[in-house]
Amino acid sequence: MFLPIGKTPYSLYLFACMRVYVHAPVERQLLIYYNNMKHAKIFSVAAMLCLVCNMYADALPGFRYEDATNFEIINKGWDNTTEPYTRLPQQFMDSCREEQAWLYNHSAGIAVRFATNSKRIAAQYNLKNNFHMQHMAMTGIKGTDLYYLNEERNVWEHVNTARPQEKNFKADSIQSKLYVENLDGEMHEYMIYLPLYDGINWLQIGVDSTAQLLKPQVENPRKMGKIVIYGTSIQQGGCASRVGMVPSAMIQREYNLECVNLATSGNARMDFYIAEALSSIEDAICYVIDPVPNCTEDRCDTATYDFINILRTLRPEVPIIMVEGIMYPYTRHDSFFAEYLPKKNAAFRRGYEQHLAENPEGLYYMTYEGQVGPEMEGTVDGVHLTDYGFRAYADLLEVKIKEALDDTDVDYDLTPSYNIVRQKSWWERLLDLFR
């Protein structure tokens, strides 16, 4: 249908149309082009859309996209969530605070597994919120990471990262990324991690039109149960530089077990309905409970025992690792926090010791020491961790997880990957000289 322009400024009319249908780079090119058509009186929206479609088709010739739900979604606690990339079922969402429910709609830790022999791999996805933070990289907030399974070494290797485009910094935006091209055309296993601090409505995987795109052909991670992490903004992923650097993702790759990220930034207050939710994950094999930074001293004192008791009562066979809150680097220089943070940890530990006295079986404890690295260099803002800090945190937690699972009746065969047995740092080697 042809639409009359009338006396409306032609450039404004075009711009309004293009804002609805066209992404920014194409928008600018079309606007420049049609602004030079000084004698045009009418404009066909249909014709414009056809032009845009052709331009997009030419960008990746011979490509096809398939919905990611056709493959395998991993690192989720439940299959019955309302949407495929949310982290909590509606029955528990209904009990959540508004901001808590909003955070559980973020896709932190979730990944999609697939196999393909395509020579090119791409993805496009629709963001829910297009959330921003001043202290965290956009690649960590709303990017996606492609990983490749090196089957010879049985390790996951990072390939590339989708960098969110500023042109789409609006809610409900569509992001796209050509991760890699010129691959060997052989069948390989891949994984895409989803945004840490945003949710997605849908994800499509792009491959060559003639290539196979299949569900995973290799069981990695293994279907032997799930490690479940409950915690604060740190465990959700603030402030990882990219989504694959959150501890839950590191642990999943390095122990070859699914790791469910149920952390909520600023909202890990040991709500008892969350303990009930955690206990309902049927294939949980280990719980990591790290809520102290989001709790007051009083909350740590009054809620810790009961929160842990719900888990131990409903899932007595599943080991629990209780984690102290980190000591922020500035704590050494701030007299208030130097006194307050240890008080919270002490209150949390009293809950642990009470349970330990009643029944020590399956209960473990991780102190704050070393969580941000030995030089206290592992934070962005004195609180939230960098990749360096996440590596230090994950190293400590992996030791505890292995200890907990080694004490169970099932042999999980936790073989450390190359990341865990990497070369010691200079400071570790120096400390060895004095031991």
Order of alpha helices (4+ residues) and beta strands (2+ residues): beta-alpha-alpha-beta-alpha-beta-beta-alpha-alpha-beta-beta-alpha-beta-beta-beta-beta-beta-beta-beta-alpha-alpha-beta-alpha-beta-alpha-beta-alpha-beta-alpha-alpha
